[in-house]
Amino acid sequence: MDVVHLNQKQLAARWRRSEACLERWRSEGIGPKFLKLCGRVLYRQVDIEAFEESCLATSTSVRVAAPT
C-alpha cells in the first residue's frame, strides 16, 4: 500500500486555511501529526483523516480540537 502525503500548501488548500495558520498550529502543537524531512513539512493522508475525524461534533456545545 502506498502512503499518500500532502505538503503544507496542499493541506492549506484542502482546509481553506492559510499556510501561516498551519505553521502556527504546528508551533502550538495543534493539528495533525506531521513529518519534517530535510526541512520539508509533510502530512500523511492517514493522519489528516484521523485529525478530521477527531474534530467531528454532534453539538455546538462540544468543543472541537482545532481552533477556527
C-alpha positions, 0 to 999 in steps of 0.5 A, a space after each residue: 500500500 502506498 502512503 499518500 502525503 500532502 505538503 503544507 500548501 496542499 493541506 492549506 488548500 484542502 482546509 481553506 486555511 492559510 499556510 501561516 495558520 498551519 505553521 502556527 498550529 504546528 508551533 502550538 502543537 495543534 493539528 495533525 501529526 506531521 513529518 519534517 524531512 530535510 526541512 520539508 513539512 509533510 502530512 500523511 493522508 492517514 493522519 489528516 483523516 484521523 485529525 478530521 475525524 477527531 474534530 467531528 461534533 454532534 453539538 455546538 456545545 462540544 468543543 472541537 480540537 482545532 481552533 477556527 
